[in-house]
Amino acid sequence: MPLPRLPLALALLLSAMPAAAAVDPRITVAERSGFVETGRYDEVIALCETFARLHPDAVRCIRFGTSPEGRPMQALVASRSGALDPAAAHAAGVPVVLVQGGIHAGEIDGKDAGFLALRELLDGSAAPGALDDAVLVFVPVFSVDGHERFGAWNRPNQRGPREMGWRTTAQNLNLNRDYAKADAPEMQAMLALVEAWDPIAYVDLHATNGAQFEHDISIQVEPVHAGDEALREVGRTFRDAVMADLAEQGSLPLPYYPSFVEHDNPASGFEDGVSPPRFSTGYFLLRNRIGMLVETHSWKTYPVRVRITRNTVVSVVEQIAQHGRDWMRVAREADARAAALGGTRAPLAWKATDASRTVDFRGYAYTRTPSEISGQLMTRYDERTPQLWRVPMRDEIVPSVEVEAPRGGYIVPAAHADGVGAKLRQHGIAFRRIGCARMHSFELCGLPTRVENAQVFRASVATPAAQSVEGRQRLTLDGRWQPEAQFVYEGALFVPIAQPKARLVMALLEPQAPDSLAAWGWFNNHFERKEYMEDYVAEEVAREMLARDPALRTEFEARLRDDAAFASSPEARLDFFYRRHSAWDDRYNLYPVMRVDTVPATGDTTP
């Protein structure tokens, strides 16, 4: 794709950079090339060390993980507050913001913009004093293996740089679908970094795909539509302040992702929403922290996108420095409110209603005509002719799935304790392992304990996805929670709802949540038939049941009379009896995790 010519002022600015680069080792490959190129990952390693060496009082270079191909995952910690490790930041109450680039390594604006912003913040030419009152944890490249899958056409819908990384990891996982399930080693490392630093805000830097228009960046923040009510106000304040800073510097920011309701049709307008927690903005609201998704517009040239992203990073750090302590107080109060969610109605997913309003959107003139290549209707834009579009916007957001939170918590059976326990630890979720039951002076180890007040979820319909997603076969469950006594074995896990991450607990363990472990196929075996009754056995069993149970005979005959599909299906007729016989597997379609309203009476041990 040809790169449009740079504005004269920007071209003159870039022409002076090679001379500056000769004396400043912090200058990036991107700057030296006039933002035609971006550097390889060895540049990140070198710059991390260089910033730490040149700013020993303000920067630390840390390794927080290792990629599947063996590359170091590096972050720069920057602050002039003296808090350059998590313990110091927590002790001093200094607000932390984590800015992450390169989760999609082809959208690499954040890496080059972050280094530029960091240099200017340290030198005081941008937001003087901001690093005195904030800690910036900067991850230049999240998907480090994807970054090194370098190529010229890895982002065909994007103007520059000349070569860039790939969208997915070396394991072909999309990290921006992995926050909740955390399958990727890279994501597990990131969650550990987040757990250590507990940033008040997490900023995720991207570039869009899509149509052509004048708007150059979108800033989406949650909590705004979802999550803790008081934190929603913080989210709106943060978003609006950053957008105001960007507008003052000449950008045209949007508070929503500019993706058309109907693909490739500008007249269809836009729909706002709340992302599920596979995405960063849907995940951090469940931790009672702020998530910001930054999307520069891929059709803008790389120098323009980097400069706008740099402006965003500087604004973010400035806002955190000014307001972060107050926002941390609101977040702590939100933690306390979350720990009291037991017994209340809680949303698991959100949707936009059909209500719409008309918004002004700065696009370009376009035509929609059939293509002689594909044969489909195609939209063609004229970038020489700006045009104001008046299009519908659906941004009334309401819960689409709600449940009542358990009063006590969840019990994960011993058979799944190791796998689920490891996942809970990755997210920093508290739980206890259920130990031996103590009866007077005896310990009953290895024997099951009957839990009378359990609630179980029995699926009426379990629908596996037709194809895998991120290497997993997703599962949709319809059903309901119902009271039913259950046996619990030593080694099971009790996950209390009374904890700050209660929303995240529900997102992972409620079977109908969009990114629960169940939805990602963790428990698919429990929704597969494993035992059967041969037809000749079922025939004999059916006759015996009909002979001794007149009510069953009446029910069977009514089904034959009233349900033609049932009457014409030998399998359904025999299954009618099998499901009512003691041979039927009463654990089929039973979600293995149960809910309780009280803490289990058995002895507890820490995991």
N, C-alpha and C positions, 0 to 999 in steps of 0.2 A: 504494500500500500504506500503510495507516495506521501511524504511528509510535507505539510504546508509550510511556507516560508515563515520565519519567526518575525514578530513585530520588531521594528528597528531598534527601539529602546532596549528590548531584551537581548537582541543580537549584539549590541554594543557592550552591554553588561557582560555577556559571556565571553566576548573577545578578550577581556582583560584577565580572565581566570587562569590561563596557562602561566602567566607571570606570578600570580599569587600562589599557584600550586607549587612552584619551585621552592618556595620558602615555608610552606605550611603543609606538613605531612598529613594533616587531617582532611585535606581536600580529596574528594572522591573521584574515582574514574569517571563517573557521570559528569561532574563539573568540568573536569579536564577536557572532556570530549564535546562540551557544549550541550550536554544532555542528549547526545545521539546514542551513546552506549551506557550500559550499566556494568559494574564490575562483577567478577566471579566471587565465589564464597571465600576464597583465600583473602580477598580484600576485607571482608567482614572480620575475619580473625585478626588481620594486621591492624585494622582501625581500632578494634576493641582494645588491643594491647597499647596502641599509640595514645589513645585518649586517656587510658589509665596512667600511663607513664608521664604524660605531659600535665596531667591534672591530678596528682596524687592525693590532694586534699578534698577532691570533689567527685572522683570517678573510680569505680571498681569495675573490672572486667571479670565476669563470672561465667562458669560453665554449668548449665543446669540440666543437661541431658546429653545423650548420644543417639544419633539417628540410626536406623537399621543398617545403613551402609557405613557406619562408623564415624561419621562427622560430628564434631563438637557442636552442641547447641549453645550459642553464646548470647549473653545479655550484658548491657552496660547499665550500671546503677549510678545515677548522677544526682548529687545534692550538695549544697553548701551548708546544710544544717548540722553536719556531723553524723547524721544517721545513714550509714552506708551498708548496714546489714539489717535484716528484719527485726532482730531483738532491739536494736537501737532505735529504729523507727517506731516500734510499738511502745517502747518505754517513754520516748519523748512525745508521742502523740503526733508525729509528723505525718501528714496525709501522703499516701502513695498513689501514683497513677502508673499503670502498666500500659505501654504503647507497643503494639505488636504489628510488624510488617511481614509481608511475604507468606501469609497462610496459604494463599494461592500465589506461587512464586513467579508466575507470569505477570501478575499485577504487582509489580515491584516498586511502585511509586514510594511506598512507605519506607523502604530501606534507605534510599538516597535522600528523601526528604527528612527522615529522622536524624541522619548524621548531620545534615545541614542545620537543622533546628538545634540539635545538641551543641554544635560548635558555637552557634550564635548565642544560645542561652548561657554557655560558659563564659564567652567573651563579653557578655553584657550588651551586645548590640541588639538583642531581642529580649523583651520582657525583663529588664534589669531587676535583679533581686528575687526573681521568681523561685530560683533554686534554693534560696535561703529558707523558704517556707514549704518546700515540697520535695518529694523524692520521685524522680523519674526512673522507672525500670523500662529500658528500651530493648526490645528483641528485634533486631534488624530483619532477620529471616527466620520464620517459624518452620516452614517446610524446607529444610536445608538440602535434603536429597532432591526434592523437586526443583529447587533452585539450580542445581548442577545439571539437570537435563536441559541443557541450553539449546536454543534454536531460534531461527529467524521468523518462523511462522507459528510459534507456540501460542500466540494470541492474535489470530487473524483479524479480529474486530477492534484492534487497538493501534493507535498511532504512536509507535515508538515504545521503548528503545529498539535499536536495530535487532538485538537478540535478547532473549529473556528465558526464564525458567518455565517449568511445566505446572499445570494446575494441581496435580496430585502428588502423593509421596511415592517413594520407591516401591511401596507395597500397594500402590494404586488406590490408596485411601484419600478421600477428600476431607482434610482436617476440619473444614467448615461445615461438616455434617457429623462431627465426632465429639462435640463437647459433652453430651450426656452419656453416650455409650462408651466413649474413651477407649476404643479398640487400639488406636495407633500408639506406639511407644512415644512418639513426639507429643501427643496429647497428654499422655500420662505424666510426662516430664513437665509440660506446661501447667497442669493442674497442681503438681507439687510446688511449682514456683508461685502460683497464685495462693495456695494454702499457706506457704511460708510468709509471703509479703502482705496478704490480705488487702489488695489495693481497693481504695474507695471507688475507683473507676478503671475500666478495662477498655482500651481503644483499639479497634480492629480496622486496619487500613487496607482498602481495596481499590480497584477500578471497575467500573460497570461494564456490562455488554449493552447491546440494544440500539435504540433508535438514535437519530441525530437531532440535537436541539441546542439551544443556547446555554441552558443551565449547566454549570461546570462541576457541581459537587452536591451530594446529598448527605445529610447528617441525621441519622436515626438513633434514637436513644430510648432505652427502657431501664427502669420503670418510667413510663409515661402513660400508656394505655392499661398496663397490667402491673401486678405486684403491689407492694405496700403503698397505701394511699399517701402517706406523708412523703415517701421517697419519690412518688410520681411528681410531686411539686418540685423536688430537687432536680429530677431528670429534665423537666421542662425548662427550669431555670438554666441548667447547664447547657442544654441544647440551644436555647434561644440566645444565650450569651456568645457561644461559639459562632453561631450563624450571623449574629450582628457584627462580630469582629471580621468575619469573612466578607460580608457585604460591604463593610467600610473599606476593605482592601480591593474592592472591585469585582468580587465573585457574585454569582447568582445562586445561592444555596437553596436547597429544598429540604423539608423535614420528613420526606418520605422517599422510598425507592421508586424511581421513575420507570416502572415496568407497566406496560399497557395491560388492561384487563383482557383484551383480545390480542393475541400475538400479532405484531406488525400493523396494528390498526390504531393510529393516534386518536381517532374519533371516539374510541371506546373508553378513553380516560384512564383513571388510576384507582387503585384500591390500596388503602393502608392496612396494617395488621400487626399482629404480634407473632414473631417467629417462634417456633417450638425450640426446645433447648438443645437441639443438635447444633444450632447456630449460637454465636457468642451473645448476641443481644437477647435471645430468649433464655440463655443459661444464667447470666449474671443476676437478673432480677430475682431468680429463685434463691440466690445466695444473699439477697438484700443488699446488693451492690449495683453500681451503675455500669451498663454496657453501652458503648457508642460504636456504631457501624459507620465508617467513613467511606464513601464511594465517589471517587473522582470520575469524570466522564471520559470513557475510553477514546472518544473521538477527538478530544482535545490533544494537542501535541504533548510529548513527554516533558519538555521544560515547563509548560504551563501546569501540567498535572503535579509535578514535583513541587513547584512553587506554592500551589494552593494547598497541597498536603503539608508542606512546611508551615504555612500560615496556621493550619488547623492544629498541628502539634504545639506550636508556640501558644496559641490561644488556650488549648486544653491545660497546659502546664500553668499558665497564668491564672486560669479560673480555679484550678485545684489549690494553688498557693493562696489565693484570696479567700476562698470559701470552704476549702477542704475540711478544716477542723469542724466547722458547723455541720457539714454534710456527714462527717463521721459520727457526730452525735446523733443525727437523725437515723443513720444506719444502725447504730447500737440500739436505739429505741425500736427500730424495725425488727431487729433480732429478737428482742423481748416479746414483741407482738406475735412474731412467727411462732415462738415457742409456746404460745397460748392458743394456737389454732385448733387444737383437738376439740372435736365435737361441733365445729362450725362448718358451713358450706365453703368450699374452696374450689376455684376454677382450675381446670387442668389444661384447657385449650381455649383459644379465642378466635373470633371471626368478625368480619365486617358485615353489617346489615345491608339491606338493599337500599337504605336511605342514601341519597347523594346530594351534593351541592355542586355548583359550577365554579371552577377555578380558572384563573388566567395562567397560561403556561407559555413560556417563551420558546417557541419552536421555529421551524423553517417551513417555507412553502413546500408542498409535496404533492405528488400525484400517486394514484393507485390504479395500476393498469395490469392486465395479464402479461406474464413473462413468456417470451418465446422459448426460453431455456427450460424452465421448470413447469410451465403451464399453469402456475398458480398466480393469484393476485399478489402483486409486489408493490411495496411502497418505495418511492424514490424521492430523496430530499434534495432541495436546492439551497446549499449553504450560503449562497450569495444573497438570499432573500429571507431575512428574518420575518417571522409571522407570529402574531399572538393567537394562540389557540385558546378557545373557551370550551373546556371539556369537563365531563362529570368526575367528581371525586367522591369515593365511598370511604369515609373515615370515621363512621360511628362503630366503635369496637365493643363487642359484648362477649361474655363467655359462651363457648359452644359445647363444652363438657364440664360439668360440675359434679362433685361428690362431697359427702360429709366426711371430714377428716376423722380417723379413729380417735377415741379419747385416750387410749393407751399407746398403741403403736402397732407394729407389724412383727410377725414371727416368721422367720425364714427357716425352713426345715433343715435338719442336719445334713441331708443329702445335697443341699445346695449352699451350705454355709461357707465353704471355702471360696467358691467362685464369686458369690454375691458379696461376701465379706471383703474380698480384695477390691471389688468395684466400689463399695461404700468407703473403704479407706482412701481410695484415689480421690474421692470427692470431699474428704474430710467430714464424713457423716459419722456421728457417734452411734455405737451399738454395743451390746453386751452378749457374750456367749452364755447360753443357759447350761449350768452345771448340774451336778447330782441333786436330786430331791432329798431333803433332809426330813426324816420322820423320827421325832424323839431323839434317841441316841444312835440311830442307824442311818446310813447313807445308801439310798437305792440307786446305785449307778448302773447305767446300761438298760434300765427299765423305762418304758414310756410313761409320761405324765399326761393324764387326761385334762384337757383345757375345756371347761364347760361353756365359757363365755366367748368362744371363738366365733368369728364371722369368716365365711368362705365365699369365694367367687366361683360359681359354676357357669361356664359359658354355654349359652343356648346355641350360638353359632360361632365357630372358629374358622376364619378365612385366611389362609396363607396367601401371600403375594404370588403373582404368576411368575415373577422373576426376582432374582436377588437384587438387593440394594446395598451398596457398600459391602458386598460379600456376605450379607446376611439375608435370610428369608424372613421378611417382616410378617407379622401376624396381627389381624384385626379381630378383636373379641367383642361379642355382644353377650350380655348377661347381667347378673346383679349379685351384690353381696347378700348373704342370708345367714342367720344364726345356725350353727351346727357344731356340736362337740367334736373335738379333734384330739389325737394323741400327739405329743411332742416328745422327741427323743433328746437325750443329752447331746450337746453340741450344736443345737439349733441357735439361731441368733434372735435376740430381741432388739428391735430398732424403735426407740421411743419417738413419739411425735413431738414431745416437749423438748425441742432443741431449735437453735437459730435457723438451721437449714431445713425446717419442716417442709417448706414448699418443694425443695429439691428431693426430699425423701419421698413425697407423694408422686413427684414427676417420674421417679425411677420405679416405684413399687406399686402404684395404682395401675392395674392391667390395661385400663382404657386410656391412659395418658399417651399422647402421640409419640413420645420418645422413651417410654418405659422400657425396662429390660424385657418385659413380655412382648411389647410391640416390636422390639428388635430381634425377636426369635430366640431368646435365652431359654425359654421353657417349651419350645414347640413339641418336644417329645410327649408332654402331658396332654396334648390335644391330638394324638394319633392313636387309633385303635390298635391294640397289641394282642387281643385274644378274641376268639370267635367261637360260635356254636354251629357245628355242622347242621345242615338242613334236616338230616334224618333224625338227629337228636332233638332239634327244635320242634319237629313235628310231634314227637312223642311227648316232650315237655308241655307243648301247647295243649294237647288233649288232656293231660293230667291236670293242668291248671284250670281249664274250662270245666272239668268234671267236679272239682271241689270248690269253685268260686263262682256262684251265680252272678255276682255283681260284675266280675270280669267278663263273663259271657255277654252280659247286657251291653257293656262298653264296647266289646269287640264287634258285636252285631250292629251297633249304632254306627261305628266307623265304616263298616262294610256298606251300610245303607247310604250314608251321608257323604262319603269321601271316595269319589270314583277313582282318583289316582291311587289311593291306598288300596282299594279293592282290587285293582288291576295289577298290583305289584307283589309278587310272591316274597321278595326280600323284605318289603315293609311289613307285610303281614306276619312273617316269622319274627322280625325284629321287635314287633309289638310285644311278643311274649318274652323274648330274650331280655329286654330291658326291664321287665318286671320280675325276673327270676334272680335268685341269689347268686347265680353264676356271673351276672353282669358286673363289669369292672366299675365300682363306684368312684374310682379316682379318674376315670376318663372325663376329659374336659373340666377337670378340677384344677384351678390355678393353685400352685403349690404354696404360695405365700398366703398366710392368714392374717386377719386383723383381730385385735383384742382391745377392749375398753379399759382393762386394768393391767398392771404390770404382772407378769407371770409369777406364780407363787414359788416356783422352784428356785434353788440356789443359783445365783448368777456369778460368773467370773468374767473378768475383762478379757477381750480378745487378744 
